[in-house]
Amino acid sequence: MKLALKDGAVRFEVHAKPRAKKSKVIGERGDAVEIALAAPPVDGAANEELVRFVAKVLEVRQRDIEVVRGETSREKLLAVVGLTVEEIESRLRAAFTT
């Protein structure tokens, strides 16, 4: 998992797996965090679920998370404001299911 600070936000790559039974942080996939999403990749539903779920895991508001790149791809770049790199890494690792 690779996290970077840029423009006051912590950025990290996500590999999204839509159409899962439930949303969960699976683990690491290369430099990305692999996240299963309980939503189909249709009309932005998976992106909405990704933002909602990551906000819950990181304990931040949804508006503090932005999909910077990859809206129509499984490979996404998220930016989170309000937390440090260490806080985000710790909370993501605590949510790993593997």
HELIX and SHEET records of a PDB file:
HELIX    1   1 ALA A   45  LEU A   58  1                                  14    
HELIX    2   2 GLN A   62  ASP A   64  5                                   3    
HELIX    3   3 VAL A   85  ALA A   95  1                                  11    
SHEET    1   A 4 LEU A   3  LYS A   6  0                                        
SHEET    2   A 4 ALA A   9  LYS A  17 -1                                        
SHEET    3   A 4 ALA A  32  ALA A  36  1                                        
SHEET    4   A 4 LYS A  24  ARG A  29 -1                                        
SHEET    1   B 4 LEU A   3  LYS A   6  0                                        
SHEET    2   B 4 ALA A   9  LYS A  17 -1                                        
SHEET    3   B 4 GLU A  75  VAL A  80 -1                                        
SHEET    4   B 4 ILE A  65  ARG A  69 -1                                        
END                                                                             
